[in-house]
Amino acid sequence: MMYNSNETPAEIKGWNWGAFMYHYIWGIGNHTYLPLLCLIPFFNLIWIFVCGAKGNEWAWRSGDYHDVETFKKVQATWNLAGLVAFLFTFITTLIAVFFFWTAIESILALG
């Protein structure tokens, strides 16, 4: 089925990990520039979630996609990279918090 850029197919709506984690880079790569608002300090803490939620729709409207399958293949790479980056960041943060918590407890136990 052919779609025009003004109508967003229901199949592509959903979370986009690439838009969430790589926001402005993803936006430039997908010719949609609303993710550049993530460069605004503090505002970006909210806007990254908007990018993740609306990214597929923005990319569909700004891209030259004629079918959903092609779109999904392109975004699958972004989604995988974004999910891996998210998991890496999350796990690294947990390890760092555990390390510093343990270090603080050790210092307090000595004193």
C-alpha distances in whole Angstrom, upper triangle without the diagonal:
4,7,10,13,15,12,12,10,13,12,14,17,20,23,23,26,26,26,28,31,30,29,30,30,26,26,27,25,22,23,24,27,28,29,32,33,34,37,39,41,41,38,36,37,35,32,31,30,28,27,26,24,22,22,18,17,20,18,15,16,19,17,15,12,8,7,8,10,12,13,14,16,18,19,20,23,24,24,26,28,29,29,32,34,34,35,38,39,39,41,43,44,45,47,49,50,51,53,54,55,57,59,60,61,63,65,66,67,70,71
4,7,10,12,10,11,10,13,13,14,17,20,23,22,26,25,25,28,30,29,28,29,28,25,24,25,23,20,21,21,25,26,27,30,31,32,35,37,40,40,37,35,36,34,31,30,29,27,25,25,24,21,21,17,16,18,16,13,14,16,14,12,9,6,6,9,11,12,12,15,16,17,18,20,23,23,24,26,28,28,29,32,33,33,35,38,38,39,41,43,44,45,48,49,50,51,53,54,55,57,59,60,61,63,65,66,67,70,71
4,7,8,7,8,8,11,12,12,14,18,21,20,24,23,22,25,28,27,25,26,26,23,21,23,21,18,18,18,22,22,24,27,28,29,32,34,37,37,33,32,33,31,28,27,27,24,22,22,21,18,18,15,13,14,14,10,10,13,12,10,8,6,7,9,12,12,12,14,17,17,17,20,22,22,22,25,27,27,28,31,32,32,34,36,37,37,40,42,42,44,46,47,48,50,52,52,53,56,57,58,59,62,63,63,65,68,68
4,6,6,8,10,13,14,14,15,19,21,21,24,23,22,25,28,26,25,25,25,22,20,21,20,17,16,17,20,21,22,25,26,28,30,32,35,35,32,31,32,30,27,27,26,23,22,22,21,18,17,15,12,13,13,9,8,11,10,9,9,7,9,11,15,14,13,16,18,18,18,21,23,23,23,26,28,27,29,32,32,32,35,37,37,38,41,42,42,44,47,47,48,50,52,53,54,56,57,58,60,62,63,64,66,68,68
4,6,7,10,13,14,13,14,17,19,18,22,21,19,22,25,23,21,21,22,19,17,18,17,13,13,13,16,17,19,21,23,24,27,28,31,32,28,27,29,27,23,23,23,20,19,20,18,15,14,12,10,10,10,7,5,7,8,8,8,8,10,12,15,14,12,15,17,16,16,20,21,20,21,24,25,25,27,29,30,30,32,34,34,35,38,39,39,41,44,44,45,47,49,50,51,53,54,55,57,59,60,61,63,65,65
4,7,10,13,15,14,14,17,20,19,23,22,20,23,26,25,22,22,23,20,18,20,20,16,15,14,17,17,19,22,22,24,27,28,31,31,28,27,29,26,23,23,23,20,19,20,18,14,15,13,10,10,11,9,6,9,11,11,11,12,13,14,17,17,15,17,20,19,19,22,24,22,23,26,27,26,28,31,31,31,34,36,35,36,39,40,40,42,45,45,45,48,50,50,51,54,55,55,57,59,60,61,63,65,66
4,6,9,12,11,11,15,18,18,22,22,20,23,26,25,23,24,24,21,19,21,21,17,17,16,19,18,20,23,24,26,28,30,32,32,29,27,29,26,23,24,22,19,19,19,17,14,15,12,9,11,12,9,8,11,12,13,12,11,12,12,16,16,14,16,19,19,18,21,23,22,22,25,27,26,27,30,31,30,33,35,35,35,38,40,40,41,44,45,45,47,49,50,50,53,55,55,56,59,60,60,62,65,65
4,6,9,7,8,11,14,15,19,19,17,19,22,22,20,21,22,19,17,20,19,15,16,15,18,17,19,22,22,24,27,28,30,30,27,25,26,24,21,21,19,17,16,16,14,11,12,9,6,9,10,7,7,11,12,13,11,11,11,10,13,14,11,13,16,16,15,17,20,19,18,22,24,22,23,27,27,27,29,32,31,32,35,36,36,38,40,41,41,44,46,46,47,50,51,51,53,55,56,57,59,61,62
4,5,6,7,11,14,15,19,19,18,20,23,23,22,24,24,20,20,22,21,17,19,18,21,20,21,24,25,26,29,31,33,32,29,27,28,26,23,23,21,19,18,17,15,13,13,10,9,12,12,9,10,14,13,14,11,11,9,8,11,13,11,11,15,16,14,16,20,19,18,21,23,22,23,26,27,27,29,31,32,32,34,36,36,38,40,42,42,44,46,47,47,50,51,52,53,56,57,58,59,62,63
4,6,6,9,13,14,18,19,18,20,23,24,22,24,25,21,21,24,22,19,21,19,22,21,22,25,26,26,30,31,33,32,29,27,27,24,23,22,20,18,17,16,13,12,14,10,10,13,14,11,13,16,16,17,15,15,12,10,13,15,13,12,16,17,15,17,20,19,18,21,23,22,22,25,27,25,27,30,30,30,33,35,35,36,39,40,40,42,44,45,45,48,50,50,51,54,55,56,57,60,61
4,6,8,12,13,16,17,17,19,22,22,21,24,24,20,20,23,21,18,21,20,23,22,22,26,26,26,30,31,33,32,29,27,27,25,23,22,20,19,18,16,14,13,13,10,10,14,14,11,14,17,16,17,14,14,11,8,10,12,10,9,13,14,13,13,17,17,15,18,21,20,20,23,24,24,25,28,29,29,31,33,33,34,37,38,39,40,43,44,44,46,48,49,50,52,54,55,56,59,60
4,6,9,10,13,14,14,16,18,19,18,20,20,16,17,19,18,15,17,16,19,18,18,22,23,23,26,28,30,29,26,24,24,22,20,19,17,16,14,13,11,10,10,6,7,11,10,8,11,14,13,15,12,13,11,7,9,11,8,7,11,12,10,11,14,14,12,16,18,17,17,21,22,21,23,26,26,26,29,31,31,32,35,36,36,38,40,41,42,44,46,47,48,50,52,52,54,56,57
4,7,9,13,14,13,14,17,18,17,19,20,17,17,20,19,16,18,16,18,17,17,21,21,21,25,26,28,27,24,22,22,19,18,17,14,13,12,11,8,8,9,6,6,10,11,10,12,15,15,17,15,16,14,11,13,15,11,11,14,14,12,13,16,15,13,17,19,17,17,21,21,20,22,25,25,25,28,30,30,31,34,35,35,37,39,40,40,43,45,45,46,49,50,50,52,55,55
4,7,10,12,11,12,15,16,15,18,19,16,16,20,19,16,19,17,19,17,16,20,20,20,23,24,26,25,22,20,20,17,16,14,12,11,11,8,6,7,8,7,8,11,12,12,15,17,17,19,17,19,17,13,15,16,13,11,15,15,11,12,15,14,11,14,16,14,14,18,19,17,19,22,22,21,24,26,26,27,30,31,31,33,36,36,37,39,41,41,43,45,46,47,49,51,52
4,6,9,9,8,11,13,13,16,17,14,15,18,17,15,18,16,18,16,15,18,18,17,21,22,23,22,20,17,17,15,14,11,9,10,9,5,5,7,7,7,10,12,12,13,16,17,18,20,19,21,19,16,17,17,14,12,15,14,11,11,14,11,9,12,14,11,11,15,15,13,15,18,18,18,21,23,23,24,26,28,28,30,32,33,33,36,37,38,39,42,43,43,45,48,48
4,5,5,6,9,10,10,13,13,10,12,15,14,12,15,14,16,15,12,16,17,15,19,21,22,21,19,16,16,15,13,11,10,10,8,5,6,8,6,6,10,11,10,12,15,15,15,18,17,19,18,15,16,16,12,11,13,12,8,9,11,8,6,9,10,8,9,12,13,12,14,17,17,17,20,22,22,23,26,27,27,29,31,32,33,35,37,37,39,41,42,43,45,47,48
4,5,5,6,8,9,13,13,10,12,15,14,14,17,16,17,16,13,16,17,15,18,20,21,20,19,16,15,15,14,10,10,11,9,6,9,11,9,10,13,14,13,15,18,18,18,21,20,22,21,18,18,18,15,13,14,13,9,9,10,7,5,7,8,5,6,9,9,8,11,13,13,14,16,18,18,20,22,23,24,26,28,29,30,32,33,34,36,38,39,40,42,44,45
4,5,5,6,7,10,9,6,9,12,11,11,14,13,14,14,11,14,16,14,16,19,20,20,19,15,16,16,14,10,11,12,9,7,11,11,8,10,13,13,11,14,17,16,16,19,18,21,20,17,18,16,14,12,13,11,8,9,8,5,5,7,6,4,7,10,9,9,12,14,14,15,18,19,19,22,24,24,25,28,29,30,31,33,34,35,37,39,40,41,43,45,46
4,6,6,5,8,8,6,7,10,10,10,12,11,11,11,8,11,12,11,14,16,17,18,16,13,14,13,10,8,9,9,5,5,8,9,6,8,11,10,9,13,15,14,14,18,17,21,20,18,19,18,14,14,15,13,9,11,11,8,8,11,10,7,10,13,12,11,15,16,16,17,20,21,21,23,25,25,26,29,30,31,32,35,36,36,38,40,41,42,44,46,47
4,6,5,9,10,9,10,13,14,13,16,14,14,12,9,12,13,10,13,15,16,15,14,11,11,11,9,5,6,8,6,4,8,10,8,11,13,13,13,16,18,17,18,22,21,24,23,21,21,21,17,16,18,16,12,14,13,10,9,12,11,7,9,12,10,9,13,14,13,14,17,18,17,20,22,22,23,26,27,27,29,31,32,33,35,37,38,39,41,43,43
4,6,9,9,9,11,14,13,14,17,15,15,14,11,13,14,11,13,15,16,16,15,11,12,13,11,8,9,11,9,8,12,13,11,14,16,16,15,18,20,19,20,23,23,26,25,23,23,22,19,18,18,16,13,14,13,9,9,11,9,5,8,10,7,7,10,11,10,12,15,15,15,18,20,20,21,23,25,25,27,29,30,31,33,35,35,37,39,40,41
4,6,5,5,8,10,10,11,14,13,13,13,9,11,12,10,12,15,16,17,16,12,13,14,12,9,12,13,9,10,13,14,11,13,16,15,14,17,19,17,18,21,21,25,24,22,22,21,18,17,18,15,12,14,12,9,10,12,9,7,10,11,9,10,13,14,13,15,18,18,18,21,22,22,24,26,27,28,29,32,32,33,36,37,38,39,41,43,44
4,6,5,6,9,10,10,12,10,10,9,5,7,9,7,9,12,14,15,13,10,11,12,9,7,9,10,7,8,11,11,9,12,14,12,12,15,17,15,16,20,20,24,24,22,23,21,18,18,19,16,13,15,14,11,12,14,12,10,13,15,12,12,16,17,15,17,20,20,20,23,25,24,25,28,29,29,31,34,34,35,37,39,39,41,43,45,45
4,5,5,6,9,10,10,9,7,8,5,5,8,7,8,11,13,15,13,10,13,14,11,9,13,12,9,11,14,13,11,14,15,13,12,16,17,15,16,19,20,24,25,23,24,22,19,20,20,17,15,18,16,13,15,17,14,13,16,18,15,16,19,19,18,20,23,23,22,26,27,27,28,31,32,31,33,36,36,37,39,41,41,42,45,46,47
4,5,5,6,9,10,10,10,11,8,8,12,10,11,14,16,18,17,14,16,17,14,12,15,15,12,13,16,15,12,14,16,14,13,16,17,15,15,18,19,23,24,22,23,20,18,18,18,15,13,16,14,11,13,15,12,11,15,16,14,15,19,18,17,20,23,22,23,26,27,27,28,31,31,32,34,36,36,37,40,41,42,43,46,47,47
4,6,5,6,9,8,9,10,8,9,12,11,13,16,18,19,18,15,17,17,14,11,14,13,10,10,13,12,9,11,13,11,9,13,14,12,12,16,16,20,20,19,19,17,14,15,15,12,10,13,11,8,10,13,11,10,13,15,13,15,18,18,18,20,23,23,23,26,28,28,29,32,32,33,35,37,38,39,41,43,43,45,47,48,49
4,5,5,6,5,5,7,5,7,10,10,12,15,17,19,17,14,16,16,13,11,14,12,9,11,13,11,8,11,12,9,8,12,12,10,11,14,16,19,20,19,20,18,15,16,17,13,12,15,14,11,13,16,14,13,17,18,17,17,21,22,21,23,26,26,26,29,30,30,31,34,35,35,37,40,40,41,43,45,45,47,49,50,51
4,5,5,6,6,9,8,8,12,12,13,16,19,21,19,16,19,19,16,15,17,16,13,15,17,15,12,14,15,12,10,14,14,11,11,14,16,20,21,21,21,19,16,18,18,14,14,17,15,13,16,18,16,15,19,20,18,20,23,23,22,25,28,27,28,31,32,32,33,36,37,37,39,41,41,42,45,46,47,48,51,52,52
4,6,8,9,12,11,12,15,15,16,19,22,23,22,19,21,21,18,16,18,17,14,15,17,15,12,13,14,12,9,12,14,11,10,13,14,18,19,18,19,16,13,15,15,11,11,14,12,10,13,15,14,14,17,19,17,19,22,22,22,25,27,27,28,31,32,32,34,36,37,37,39,42,42,43,45,47,47,49,51,52,53
4,6,8,11,10,12,15,15,17,20,23,24,21,19,21,21,17,16,17,16,12,13,15,13,9,10,11,8,6,9,10,7,7,10,11,15,16,15,16,13,11,13,13,10,9,13,12,10,13,16,15,14,18,20,19,20,23,24,24,26,28,29,29,32,33,34,35,38,38,39,41,43,44,45,47,49,49,51,53,54,55
4,6,10,10,11,14,15,16,19,22,24,21,19,22,21,17,17,19,17,13,16,17,14,11,12,12,9,7,10,9,6,7,10,12,16,18,17,19,16,14,16,17,13,13,17,16,14,17,19,18,18,21,23,22,23,26,27,26,28,31,31,31,34,36,36,37,40,41,41,43,45,46,46,49,51,51,52,55,56,57
4,6,7,9,11,13,14,17,20,21,18,16,19,18,14,14,16,13,11,13,14,11,9,10,10,6,6,9,9,6,8,12,14,17,18,18,20,18,14,17,18,15,14,17,17,14,16,20,19,17,20,23,21,22,25,26,25,27,30,30,30,33,35,35,36,39,40,40,41,44,44,45,47,49,49,51,53,55,55
4,5,6,8,10,11,13,17,18,15,14,17,16,13,13,15,13,11,14,15,12,11,13,13,9,10,13,12,9,12,15,17,21,22,22,23,21,18,20,21,18,17,20,19,16,18,21,20,18,21,23,22,22,26,26,25,27,30,30,29,32,34,34,34,38,39,38,40,43,43,43,46,48,48,49,52,53,53
4,5,6,8,10,12,15,16,13,11,14,13,9,10,12,10,8,12,13,10,9,12,12,8,10,13,12,11,14,18,19,22,23,22,24,23,19,21,22,19,17,21,20,17,18,22,20,18,21,23,21,21,25,26,24,25,29,29,28,31,33,32,33,36,37,37,38,41,42,42,44,46,46,47,50,52,52
4,5,6,8,10,13,14,11,9,12,11,8,8,10,9,6,10,12,10,9,12,13,10,11,14,14,13,15,19,20,23,24,22,24,22,19,20,21,18,16,19,18,14,16,19,17,15,18,20,18,17,21,22,20,22,25,25,24,27,30,29,29,33,34,33,35,38,38,38,41,43,43,44,47,48,48
4,5,6,8,11,13,11,9,13,13,10,10,13,12,10,13,15,14,12,16,16,13,14,17,17,15,17,20,22,26,27,25,27,25,22,23,24,20,19,21,20,17,19,21,19,17,20,22,19,19,23,23,21,23,27,26,25,28,31,29,30,33,34,34,35,38,38,38,41,43,43,44,47,48,48
4,5,6,9,10,8,7,11,10,7,9,12,11,10,13,15,14,13,17,17,14,16,19,18,17,19,23,24,28,29,27,29,27,24,25,26,23,21,24,23,19,20,23,21,18,21,23,21,20,24,24,22,23,27,26,25,28,30,29,29,33,34,33,34,38,38,37,40,42,42,43,46,47,47
4,5,7,9,7,4,8,9,6,7,10,10,9,12,14,14,13,17,17,15,16,20,20,18,20,24,25,29,29,27,29,27,24,24,25,22,20,22,21,18,18,21,19,16,18,20,17,17,20,21,18,20,23,23,21,24,27,25,26,29,30,29,31,34,34,34,37,39,38,39,42,44,44
4,6,9,8,7,10,12,10,10,14,14,12,15,18,17,16,20,21,18,19,22,22,20,22,26,27,31,32,30,31,29,26,27,28,24,22,25,23,20,21,23,20,18,21,22,19,19,22,22,19,21,25,23,22,26,27,26,26,30,30,29,31,34,34,34,37,39,38,39,42,43,43
4,7,6,6,9,11,9,11,14,14,14,17,19,18,18,22,22,19,21,24,24,22,25,28,30,33,34,32,34,32,29,29,31,27,25,27,26,23,24,26,23,21,23,25,21,21,24,24,21,23,26,25,23,27,29,27,27,31,31,30,31,35,34,34,37,39,38,39,42,43,43
4,5,6,8,10,10,12,14,15,15,18,20,20,20,24,24,22,24,27,27,26,28,31,33,36,36,34,36,34,31,31,32,29,27,29,28,24,24,26,24,21,23,24,21,20,23,23,20,21,24,23,21,24,26,24,24,28,28,26,28,31,31,30,33,35,35,35,38,40,39
4,5,5,8,9,11,13,14,15,17,18,19,20,23,24,22,24,27,27,26,29,32,33,37,37,34,36,35,31,31,33,30,27,29,28,24,24,26,24,21,23,24,21,19,23,23,19,20,23,22,20,23,25,23,23,26,27,25,27,30,30,29,32,34,33,34,37,38,38
4,5,6,6,9,11,11,12,15,16,16,17,21,21,19,21,24,24,23,26,30,30,34,34,32,33,32,29,29,31,28,25,27,27,23,23,25,24,20,22,24,21,20,23,24,20,21,25,24,22,25,27,26,25,29,30,28,30,33,33,32,35,37,37,37,40,42,41
4,5,5,6,9,9,10,12,14,15,15,18,19,17,19,22,22,22,24,27,28,31,31,29,31,30,26,26,27,25,22,24,23,20,20,22,20,17,19,21,18,16,20,20,17,18,22,21,19,22,25,23,23,27,28,27,28,31,32,31,34,36,36,36,39,41,41
4,6,6,8,10,11,12,14,15,16,19,20,19,21,24,24,24,26,30,30,33,33,30,32,31,27,27,28,26,23,24,24,20,20,22,20,17,18,20,17,15,18,19,16,16,20,19,17,19,22,21,20,24,25,24,25,29,29,28,31,33,33,34,36,38,38
4,6,6,7,9,10,11,13,14,17,18,17,19,22,22,22,25,28,28,31,31,28,30,30,26,25,28,25,22,24,24,20,19,22,21,17,18,21,19,16,19,21,18,18,22,22,20,22,25,24,23,27,28,27,28,31,32,31,34,36,36,36,39,41,41
4,5,5,6,9,10,10,11,15,15,14,16,19,19,19,21,25,25,28,28,26,28,27,23,23,25,23,20,22,22,18,18,21,19,16,18,20,18,16,20,21,18,19,23,23,21,24,27,26,25,29,30,30,30,34,34,34,36,39,39,39,42,44,44
4,5,5,6,9,10,10,13,15,14,15,18,19,19,20,24,24,27,27,24,25,25,21,21,22,20,17,19,19,15,14,17,16,12,14,16,14,12,16,17,15,16,19,20,18,21,24,23,23,26,28,27,28,31,32,32,34,37,37,38,40,42,42
4,5,5,6,9,10,13,14,14,15,18,19,19,21,25,24,27,26,23,25,25,21,20,22,21,17,18,19,16,14,17,17,13,14,17,15,13,16,18,16,16,20,21,19,21,24,24,23,26,28,28,29,32,33,33,35,37,38,38,41,43,43
4,5,5,6,8,11,11,11,13,16,16,17,19,22,22,25,24,22,24,23,20,19,22,20,17,19,20,16,15,19,18,15,16,19,18,16,19,21,19,20,23,24,23,25,28,28,27,30,32,32,32,36,37,36,38,41,41,42,44,46,47
4,5,5,5,9,10,9,10,13,14,14,16,19,19,22,22,20,21,21,17,17,19,17,14,16,17,13,13,16,15,12,14,17,16,14,18,20,18,19,22,23,22,24,27,27,27,30,32,32,33,36,37,37,39,41,42,42,45,47,47
4,6,5,8,10,10,11,14,15,16,17,20,19,22,21,19,20,20,16,15,17,16,12,14,15,11,10,13,13,10,11,15,14,12,15,17,16,17,20,21,21,22,25,26,26,28,30,31,31,34,35,36,37,40,41,41,43,46,46
4,6,8,9,10,12,13,15,16,17,20,19,22,21,18,20,20,16,15,18,17,13,15,17,14,12,16,16,13,14,18,17,15,18,21,20,19,23,24,23,25,28,28,28,31,33,33,34,36,38,38,40,42,43,43,46,48,48
4,6,5,6,9,10,11,12,14,17,17,19,19,16,18,18,15,15,18,16,13,15,17,14,13,17,18,15,16,20,19,18,21,23,22,22,26,27,26,28,31,31,31,34,36,36,37,40,41,41,43,45,46,46,49,51,51
4,5,5,6,9,10,11,12,15,15,18,17,15,17,16,12,12,15,13,10,13,14,11,11,14,15,12,14,18,17,16,19,21,21,21,25,26,25,27,30,30,31,33,35,35,36,39,40,41,43,45,46,46,49,51,51
4,6,5,6,9,10,10,13,12,14,13,11,13,13,9,9,12,11,8,11,13,11,10,14,15,13,15,18,18,18,21,23,23,23,26,28,28,29,32,33,33,35,37,38,39,41,43,43,45,47,48,49,51,53,54
4,5,5,6,9,10,13,12,14,14,12,15,14,11,12,15,14,11,14,16,14,14,18,19,17,19,22,22,21,24,26,26,26,29,31,31,32,35,36,36,38,40,41,41,44,45,46,48,50,51,51,54,56,56
4,5,5,6,8,12,12,15,15,14,17,15,12,14,16,14,12,15,17,14,15,18,19,17,19,22,21,21,24,26,25,26,30,31,30,32,35,35,36,38,40,40,41,44,45,45,47,50,50,51,53,55,56
4,6,5,6,9,9,12,13,12,14,12,9,11,13,10,9,13,14,12,13,16,16,15,18,21,20,20,23,25,25,26,29,30,30,32,35,35,36,38,40,40,42,44,45,46,48,50,50,52,54,56,56
4,6,5,8,7,9,10,9,12,11,7,10,12,11,10,13,15,14,15,18,19,18,20,23,23,23,26,28,28,29,32,33,33,35,37,38,39,41,43,43,44,47,48,49,51,53,54,55,57,59,59
4,6,8,9,11,12,12,15,14,11,14,16,14,14,17,19,17,18,21,22,21,23,26,26,26,29,30,30,31,34,35,35,37,40,40,41,43,45,45,46,49,50,50,52,55,55,56,58,60,61
4,7,9,12,14,14,16,14,12,15,16,14,13,17,18,16,18,21,21,20,23,25,25,25,28,30,29,31,34,34,35,37,39,39,40,43,44,44,46,49,49,50,52,54,55,56,58,60,60
4,6,9,11,12,14,11,9,12,13,11,11,15,16,15,17,20,20,19,22,24,24,25,28,29,29,31,34,34,35,37,39,39,41,43,44,45,46,49,50,50,53,54,55,56,59,60,61
4,7,9,11,13,10,9,13,14,12,13,16,17,17,19,22,22,22,25,27,27,28,31,32,32,34,36,37,38,40,42,42,44,46,47,48,50,52,53,54,56,58,58,60,62,63,64
4,6,7,9,7,6,10,11,10,11,14,16,16,17,20,21,21,23,25,26,27,29,31,32,33,35,36,37,39,41,42,43,45,47,48,49,51,52,53,55,57,58,59,61,63,64
4,7,9,8,8,11,13,13,14,17,18,19,20,22,24,24,26,28,29,30,32,34,35,36,38,39,40,42,44,45,46,48,50,51,52,54,55,56,58,60,61,62,64,66,67
4,6,6,7,9,10,11,13,15,17,18,18,21,22,23,24,26,28,28,30,32,33,34,36,38,39,40,42,44,45,46,48,49,50,52,54,55,57,58,60,61,63,65,66
4,6,5,6,9,10,10,12,15,15,15,18,20,20,21,24,25,25,27,29,30,31,33,35,36,37,39,41,42,43,45,46,47,49,51,52,53,55,57,58,59,61,63
4,5,5,6,9,10,10,13,15,15,16,19,20,20,22,24,25,26,28,30,31,32,34,35,37,38,40,41,43,44,46,47,49,50,52,53,55,56,57,59,61,62
4,5,5,6,9,10,12,13,14,16,18,19,20,22,23,25,26,28,29,30,32,34,35,37,38,39,41,43,44,45,47,48,50,51,53,54,56,57,59,61,62
4,5,5,6,8,11,11,12,14,16,16,18,20,21,22,24,26,27,28,30,31,32,34,36,37,38,40,42,43,44,46,48,49,50,52,53,55,56,58,59
4,5,5,6,9,10,10,12,14,15,15,18,19,20,21,24,25,26,27,29,30,32,34,35,36,38,39,41,42,44,45,47,48,50,51,52,54,56,57
4,6,5,7,9,10,11,13,15,15,17,19,20,21,23,25,26,27,29,30,32,33,35,36,38,39,41,42,44,45,47,48,50,51,53,54,56,57
4,6,6,7,9,11,12,13,15,16,17,19,21,22,23,25,27,28,29,31,33,34,35,37,38,40,41,43,44,45,47,49,50,52,53,55,56
4,5,5,6,9,10,10,12,14,15,16,18,20,21,22,24,25,26,28,30,31,32,34,36,37,38,40,41,43,44,46,47,49,50,52,53
4,5,5,6,9,10,10,12,14,15,16,18,20,21,22,24,25,27,28,30,31,33,34,36,37,39,40,42,43,45,46,48,49,51,52
4,5,5,6,9,10,11,12,14,16,17,18,20,21,22,24,26,27,28,30,32,33,34,36,38,39,40,42,43,45,46,48,49,51
4,6,5,6,9,10,10,12,14,15,16,18,20,21,22,24,26,27,28,30,31,33,34,36,37,38,40,42,43,44,46,48,49
4,6,5,6,9,10,10,12,14,15,16,18,20,21,22,24,25,27,28,30,31,33,34,36,37,39,40,42,43,45,46,48
4,5,5,6,9,10,11,12,14,15,16,18,20,21,22,24,26,27,28,30,31,33,34,36,37,39,40,42,43,45,47
4,6,5,6,9,10,11,12,14,15,16,18,20,21,22,24,26,27,28,30,31,33,34,36,37,39,40,42,43,45
4,5,5,6,9,10,10,12,14,15,16,18,20,21,22,24,25,27,28,30,31,32,34,36,37,39,40,42,43
4,5,5,6,8,10,10,12,14,15,16,18,20,21,22,24,26,27,28,30,31,33,34,36,37,39,41,42
4,5,5,6,9,10,11,12,14,15,16,18,20,21,22,24,26,27,28,30,31,33,34,36,37,39,41
4,6,5,6,8,10,10,12,14,15,16,18,20,21,22,24,26,27,28,30,31,33,34,36,37,39
4,5,5,6,9,10,10,12,14,15,16,18,20,21,22,24,26,27,28,30,31,33,34,36,38
4,5,5,6,8,10,11,12,14,15,16,18,20,21,22,24,26,27,28,30,31,33,35,36
4,6,5,6,8,10,11,12,14,15,16,18,20,21,22,24,26,27,28,30,31,33,35
4,6,5,6,9,10,10,12,14,15,16,18,20,21,22,24,26,27,28,30,32,33
4,6,5,6,9,10,11,12,14,15,16,18,20,21,22,24,26,27,28,30,32
4,5,5,6,9,10,11,12,14,15,16,18,20,21,22,24,26,27,29,31
4,5,5,6,9,10,10,12,14,15,16,18,20,21,22,24,26,27,29
4,5,5,6,9,10,11,12,14,15,16,18,20,21,22,24,26,27
4,5,5,6,9,10,10,12,14,15,16,18,20,21,22,24,26
4,6,5,6,9,10,10,12,14,15,16,18,20,21,23,25
4,5,5,6,8,10,10,12,14,15,16,18,20,21,23
4,5,5,6,8,10,10,12,14,15,16,18,20,21
4,6,5,6,9,10,11,12,14,15,16,18,20
4,6,5,6,9,10,11,12,14,15,17,19
4,5,5,6,8,10,10,12,14,15,17
4,5,5,6,9,10,11,12,14,16
4,5,5,6,9,10,10,12,14
4,5,5,6,9,10,11,13
4,5,5,6,9,10,11
4,5,5,6,9,10
4,5,5,6,9
4,5,5,6
4,5,5
4,6
4
